[in-house]
């Protein structure tokens, strides 16, 4: 039995399961909805077993889990990547339909709504090949707090409009609001990203993905093009006051820095921004993500040790 592929694996050859396991090693570009390699692995499995297979992918392109089930009976886990249950969960689902029909079923659409997935995609499989794909993305809350759905496609698997689908997901993330929006928004920290690096083509793009994975709402950014951080404030002192104005204007709760800050930098920045603003550097953000994902006792111990090593000099001030 596989400890990576979940679901109904009874009677399935080990070699077929290993083909599915290979999906965990596949890398997606940040703005790629899914890859032909991933679809080929899913389609092969569905063809030789007659069973649906699905993969959950987060917004950074990482495979969260791979699941197998009978046709129309794939169990769907409740995956949450957000601090608020009322927002999109930050994960998209891509699954196969034996028989070549890529139309999303009522079960697919209901799962999209219930879990508040970023997107639900169905892939038609014929003769071992992925032929077409249809994608569902939540639209907005209508009467009685019911969610509507926009359907896109079917598309040929070689012509998936990645850029358009990502734009739709980002738009849905803005549109979806709970009825008790003020309460829900209060549960999610509004973050402003801060960085320096003259060489970056897309400043703070990776940090934005990390912040999203950690469950923050990114409301703005402050970027200073310079060769190295200021030893006292990371940003120049003038730029730091621009950051203060951004925090006030955007009602920010947290500031996330694109580098590891020294204890002195954290102390100095905190004095300028005030105690109510949470200061997070890149290392702390990554450790927070690892902590939320640790599933075994050993993994949790490793993360706690790393967090202790990180926090100790910052607690003592050295």
Secondary structure, DSSP 8 states (H G I E B T S, - for coil): --SSEEE--TT--HHHHHHHHGGGG----TT-S--HHHHHHHHHHHHHH--EEEEEEETTS-EEEEEEESTT---------SSSTTS--SEEEEEEEETS-----HHHHHHHHHHT-SEEEEEEEETTEEEEEEEEEEEEE-GGG-EEEEEEEEEETT---HHHHHHHHHHHHHH---TTHHHHHHTS-EEEEEEE-TT-SSTTHHHHHHHHHHT-EEEEEEEE--SS-BTTTBS-HHHHHHHHHHHHHHT-SEEEESS---HHHHHHHHHHH-TTSEEE-HHHHHHHHHHHH--SHHHHHHHHHHHHHHHHHHHHT-
